[in-house]
Structure formats: C-alpha cells, structure tokens
Amino acid sequence: MSPSHRGRRYLVIELDDFDAGWKSGVLEGWINPMTDPVTLVAIKEAIAYSPWAPRAIPGWPDNMRAIDFPRSAIHPFGRVRISYEIVEDDGEVHLLGVRSIN
C-alpha cells in the first residue's frame, strides 16, 4: 500500500511502550542520552513525510515498518531498531517500540 496523499505530513506519536523501551535503552547504555535524541528527531521528521519509504519486513503487516540506526559509541557493534505502525486513515505514525539488535 502506498500513501493516498503525497506530500502529506503524518503526525508521529510515541506510544507508551516506545517510551518505556527508550528509557530502558538509556539505562542499559545502548541508547546515548546525549546524541540519540537528535537521531530520533531526524527519524521522526523523515517518517512524518515518508512513512512508507522503508521496505516492508517479511512477516509483518503491510502498515508496519522499522528503521535501524547504529548503537551508541559505548557499544561498537549492533544497531537500534525503531518499529512503527502507519495509520493511514488518521494520518498518524505510531512509534511502537525500540530495541537493541545485533
């Protein structure tokens, strides 16, 4: 599925599970509280205009996507994955979760 309104700006909403995962990542050290919030702002801005841009992930519903970015410099290997759901009818993107992946 593709967006019905090109150039449309979606409202990006951080759900409670996302917020809890972010806080946990900060406490565990795989999210850098000094630099990763800037990365999150850039990701939110990108998906506000192009939520369908990342390819669909096999086995996930079509309206769900994920964006990965490098872990904090404290952890030289692995990535952080943000999963989100596109709610086309409401013009929203819901940030569902954030987790560390290898």
Helices and strands as residue ranges (DSSP letters): E 11-14, H 16-28, H 36-49, E 64-70, E 79-87, G 88-90, E 92-101
